[in-house]
Amino acid sequence: MNTGNSIRIFKHFHLLRMPICCIVACLLCVHYSIAQTIIEWDRTFGGDQFEELTKVIQTSDGGYLLGGSTTSGISGDVSQVSQGSADYWIVKTDAAGNKLWDARFGGNFGEILQYVEQTSDGGYIIGGWSASDAVGDKSEANNGPFWTTDYWIVKLDATGNKTWDKTFGADQNEQLWEVHQTSDGGYILGGWSTSNINGDKTNASRGGFDYWVVKTDASGNKLWDRTYGGSSTDMLLTLQQTTDGGYVLGGLSGSGISPEKSEPAIGSLDFWLIKTDATGNISWDRTYGGGGNDQLKSLQQTSDGGYILGGFSDSGAGGDKTGVNRGSLDYWIIKTNASGLKEWDSTFGGAGTEDLNSIYETDKEIFIAGGFSQSGIDSDKSTPLIGNIDYWTVYIDRNGNKLYDQSFGANGTNVLYDFIRTDDNGYLLAGHSDSNISGDKTQNSNGANDQWIIKLACDPLLDLPQDTSICEGTTFTINATDYGRFSC
């Protein structure tokens, strides 16, 4: 498996062509001991072929919605026939992870689901990209020639039935990476495009790949679109509406100063952050990088109005990167102020490859980063490798220092794409696995690759669980400077 994000992007073109074979003891002293989180339960969902899981949310009823893609026919947990080579696939569970229903959506060729979100009406918006004609669940034809891809969003009701769908694209390739409902009830779509002006695209291409943002109304009708880029490759992989009603866009860039890019390239690929107003006009942009390949994959506006940025890097110390390279790829995290100026950066990794897919801030001023690792105990990784690749989470304080890390895995390849804080103050880790029962996995694989979720029973840094017996385990200490910021 190649763990580079740019390789994963293009892997999906192949997929479109053919099926792819606390206890917390509060002490009146300078520090206190905390137990590691443990697994409450895990669940495996899949059919006889290949499933990916790229996004999970907790739903208003306390259950979960898992979003990804499948190439399986009716088999295992997949209850509907295949539409094309790959289809969108969602699984709804109760609060204990038991499957309630599943639904798939597709056309005659291939669809890759990247994002799901619950909407204000209790339904869902799901989105990714599609190569299909107007057939099956797809009501609008692709804008480009055979095997090019467009943005495809599908609006669902609370039980997973399609309400409407919309396709946005031009004559080349567009890939949608995130879709969010906005404060006005409409939607903001973000990804990348290689097209010039035609179809739904009103701005010319800047380089080979550009950021492309589409704003719609509540019914999915396009209101405006914007293209942002430099003279080379620029791919938007994450975005968020900000508290001022504008947007922050993040991804990777290989461009120097050109069109929308105001700062020079630092390495071969850099983090690139853009802040816009509510109508997509640029307020500022910032480039962050080392001497090598740095790709921004997740961001969040923080409680102080700044931003936390996370991705991977193979750069050594230099440029904006203050930490040395640990191995092949490392987690790289940057904290900025509200104007995008860097406040600190941190590198975490082992001797192998680590790839960060998700980062967010908790309400206790702790940042949590999640992705996957190929390293054993080495450098920042304190737990042994279980399979070929394991889920890996890192807890980080408000100054970028590591508090602790945890790994979860089984005997094969286990790739974490997303994680969320749950209503009971635990966590749900979500990704996919080809492993059978072993390590942390209690159910066998259904096929080549399955969706795999893990529920953690408590949060050792943030909350005392109601049942403290579930959190007994190895203890460690937090520095005195952090005392008092955590719940007991």
N, C-alpha and C positions, 0 to 999 in steps of 0.2 A: 504493500500500500504506500502510495506517495502522499505525505501529509501536508504538502504545500498548498496554500489556499488557491493560488492561481491555477495549479494543476487540477484541483477539485472542480473549479469552475468549468474547465474544458472537458473534464471527464463526463459531465452530464450531456454534452453533445453526443458522445458515444452511446449513452444510455437512451437517448431519444431514438436512436436508429434500431436498437435491438434490445431484448431483455437482458439484464445484467445479473450473467451467471454470478443532666448535667448536673452530672451532679455538680453544683457550685457551692463550695464551702467558703463563705465570706468571713474573712479573718480581720480582726482589728489590728492590723499591722501593715507592712509596706507592700505586700502582695498576697494573692490568694491562688488556690489550686483549682483547676478546671478539668473535667473529664472530657475525653474525645467523644464526638457524636458516634452513634451506632446506627446500623440499619434496622428500621422497623419492619419493612417489607420491600420486596422487589417484584416486578411483573415483566413478562416477556409477551409481546404481541407480534404476530407475523403470519405469513402464508408460506407456501412451499418454494418461493423464489427469493426475491430481494426486497427488503424494506429499509427505508431510512427514516429517522426522526430528527427534525431540525428545530422544532419549536414546541414548547409545552406551556399551558396556562392553567391556573386554577380558576374554576368557573364559579359563578355566583351561588350555586347550590353546594359548594364545598368539594365537588369532584374535580376532575381534570380533563382537559382536551389535549390530545396529542396530535401534532401535525407533521406529516412527512409524505413519502411517496412509496408506491409499491409496483412491482412487476408481476406479482402473483395472480393467478386465477383464484376461483373459489377454493379455499383451503385454509386450514388452521383458523385464524381469527378473521380472515378476509371473507366477507359474506357476499360480495358482488363481483360480477364478471369483469374481466379486463376490457378496457376500452381501446387501449393502444399499447405501445411498448412499455410505457410507465404512466401511472395516473396519480393525481392527488389522493392521499388516504388520510382520514382522520379517525381517531378512536376516542370515544367518550367513556370515562370511567366514573365510578362513585368515589367517595372520599377514601376508601380502602384500596383503590386501584383495581376494583373488579370491573370488567368491561360491561357497559350498558348497551352501546351500539357502535357500529362503525359505518362509515360512508366513503365512497370513492367518486371521483369526478375526473373526466377526461374526454379526449377526442380520439381521432383515428391514428395519431402518431405518438407523441410523448409529452408529458407534463411533469414538472418538478415543483413541488410545493416547498416554499421557503418560510412562510410566516402565517400565524393564526392569531386572532385577537377577538375577544368577546366585545360585542357592540352594546350601545346603550339600551337597545330594545331587547336584550337578552339573547340575541342571535350571535352570529359570528361573521367575520370577514376573513377570508383566506386568500393567499396570493402567492404567485411564483411566476413561472414562465411556461409557455406552450408552443409547440410546433404544429398544432392541428388545424384542420379546416373547420368550418361550421358544421359539426357533426357530433353526435353523442350529447354530452353536457355543454358543449361549446356552441354558443348561439351566433358568434361572429367569426368570420374567417381570419386566418393569419394575414398580416399585411405584406409579408415578404415572400420570396420564393420558397420552394420545397426545402425543408429542414432548417430554415431560419426560425428564430424564436421571438415571441412577443410577451409583454406583460399580460397576465391573466388573473383577474380577481373574481371571486365568487362570493356572493352574499347568501348566507344560510339563516334559517330560522333556528329556534332553540333546540330543535330535535334533528338538525342536520339536513333538512330539506332545502334545496336550492330555491332562492327567491329571484335572483337575477345574476348575470355574469357580464363582465366587460373585458374587451381585449384592447390593448393599446400598443402600437408599434409603428415601425416604418419598414423600409425595404431590406434592411439587414438584420442584425441580431440585437435584441433587447432582453435583459434578464432582470426581473424584479426580485429584490432581496428583502424588502420590508414594506408593510402597509399598515397604517395606523388610522383609526378614526380621529378626526380633529375636533377642536372645541366647537366648531360650527355645525357638527354633525356629518360633515363630508369626510373625505379620505385623502391622505397624502401617500403617494407611492414613490419609492426610491430604488434605483438600481443603476444599470449602465446600458449604454447604447453605442453601436458602431455606425448608425445611419446618418445620412444627411437630411435636409428638409424634404419630407414627404410623409404621407400617412398622417399619424398623430403628432409628428415631430415638426416643430415650427422654427427650430434653430439649427444652423449648419453644424456639422461635425467639426470639432476642434482638432482632434488627432485620431489615433486608431480607436480608442475607447474613451467615452466621456461619461461623467455623472449625468443621469437623466431623472428629473423629478416631474411627476404628474399630480395635479390637484383636481379632485372631483367634488361634485355635490353629493348629497346624501343618497342619491339614486345611482351613483357611479358615472354620471355624465361629466366629461372633462371640462374644467373651467380654465385651466392654463397648464402649460408645461415649460420647463426651463432646462437648458443644457449648460453644463459647467465643465471646463476642461482646459488642458494645455495642449502642447503640440505632440505629446506622446500618449502613453497609456494612463488613464484615470478611471478607476472603478469604484463606484459608490456601493458600500456593503452594509451601511447602517445609517439610520436617521431618527430624529425625534422632534416632536413639537416642543418648543421651549415656553417658559412661563410668560414671556412677553408676546406670545402668539406667533412668533416666527419659527424658524426651523434651524436645527444644526445637522449637518451632513458630514459623514465620515467614510473614509475608505483608503485607497492606495493611489499613489501617483508616481509616475516616472518622468513627469514634465518639469522643465525649467520654467522661468518666467515667460508667460505667453497666455493669450486670451484672459481667462478668469484667474489664472494662477499668478499671485503677486510676489512669491518668494522662490528663490532658486532651488533646484533639486540638491539633495545632500548625498544620497546614495543611489543605488540602482532603482529602488522603490522606497517611497517614504509614506508615513502617515500624512493624510491631507484632510484638514478640517475646514468647513465653510459654515459661517453663520449668515442666515438670511432673515429678511423681514417676512411678514405674513403673506406677501405676494411673490416671494422668491427672489427679491433683489438682494444682492450680496451686501452685507454689512462689513464683513472682514473675512479673510481666510488665513490659515496658518499651516506651515509645513514643518514636520518633525521627522528627524531621521538620524541614522548613523551612516556608516560607510557602505552598508550592504543592502539587504532586502528586508524592509519593514512594512508590514501590512496591518492597517487598522481594521478591526472586525466588530467591535462593540463599543458603544459609548452611552453615557448617561449624564444629564445635567444634575449637578450635585446640590446639596442643601444650601451651600454658600453661594450659589449662582454660577459656579464654575463648571468644569467638565472633567469626568474621568474617562480616559481612553484606554482601550486594551486591544492587543493583537499579538503578533509574533515578530521576532527579529532574529536575524543571524549576524547582526553587526557587532563588532567589538566596541569598546569605549571610544567615543568620538562624536562630533556633532552635538546632537541633543541627548545622546545616550551616555550615561555616566557609569553604567555597569559593564563589566566584561562579559563576553559570550561564554556561556556555560557548556554548550554542546552544539548540535546541529542548528536547531531553532529553540528559542526561549520565549516565555511569556515576556512581553514588554508593556508596561503600564505607565501612563503619563497623567498627572493631575495638572489642570490649568486653572487660571482665574476666569472671571466672566468675559474677559476680552481675548481669551485663548492663549495668554502668555503662560509658559510653562512654570509651574511651581516646584515640581519634583518629578523624577522618573525612577522606576524600579525595574530590575530584571530578575526573573526567577526561572530556574531550570536545573536540569541534571546533565549528564554526559551525553544523552541521546537527544531525541526530538520532543519538544513540548509546543503545543499549538493552542492558544487561548481563543475561545469562541464566545464567551459571555462574561461581562463584568457589571457589577452594580454596587451601589452604596446602601448600607443598612441604616436604620434609624438611630444606630449607636455610633455613627461616624467610623464604621468599619467597611472596607471594601472587600468584596469576595470575587475572586476570579476563577473561572472554570473552563476546562478544556480537556486535553488528553496528553499523556506522557508515555514515552518509550524508555524512560530511564529507571534504573534501580536506585538504591540509596546512594545519593551523590549530591554534593553541593546543597541546593535548596530543597531537594527531595528527601524526605525523612523516612519513607516507607518503601518496601521492596516492590519490584515489578511482579504482578501476578500473571498477566498474559503477555501477548506481544505488544499491546497498547492498552493502557488503563485510563479510566476517568481520573482527573486530578483537580482538586480544588485547593486554593490558597487564600487564607485570611490575611488581610493587610491592615495596619493601623492608619490613622489619618495623615501620618508623615511618610507613608510608603514602606514601612518596615514589616517584614513578615511576622505574623503572630503564630501561625502554625499551618500545616498542610495535611491533606488526606488523599489517599488513593482508594479506588474501588475498581475491581476487575474480575475477570474469569480467565479461562485457559486460552482464549483466542484473542481477537481484536475487538476492543471496546472503546467507542469514540463518543465522548460527551460533547453535545452541541449546545445544550441549554440547561439552566437550573433556575428554580424560583424559591422564594421564601413562602412557606405555606401558612394558612390561617392559624395553625396550632403551634407556630414558631419553630417548626422543623424546616426541612428542605426537600424538594423533589429534584433529582438529577435525571436528565433525559438525554438519550442518544440512541445508538444502535450497537448491536453486538452479534458476532457469529459464534459465540461460545455456547457450549453445553453446560450442564450443572457442574460447577466448580467454583472455587473462590467465593465471591459474593453473589453468585448467580444461582438461584434455586430452581429454575425451570430450563429445560432443554430448548435448543433452537428449533424453530419450526421449519426453517429452510436455510438458504444461503446466508441470510442476514435478517435480523429482527429488530424491532423497536425494543428498547430496554429502559425501564424507569426504576429508580431507587428512591424509596422514601426514608429520609433520616429522621429519627424520632425526636431529637432535641438539638438545640443550638447551644454549645458549651460556652460561648462568649456572651450571648445576648439574653437568654431567658432560662429560668429554672422550670423544668417540665413538671406537670402535676404528679407524674409517677417518677420519682427520683431514682427508683431502682433500675430503670432502663438505661440510665446514664453512667452506671458504674464502669470504671475503666482506668486507663493510664492517665496520670496527672502530669501537668507541667505548670510553669509559673509565668505570670504576666508582670512586666516591669511596674515599678511603683508609679511611674508617670501615667499609667493607664488606669490606676485604681480609681474607683468611683464612677467610671463612665459606663459600667456594665450593670445589668440587672442582676439582682440576687434573689 
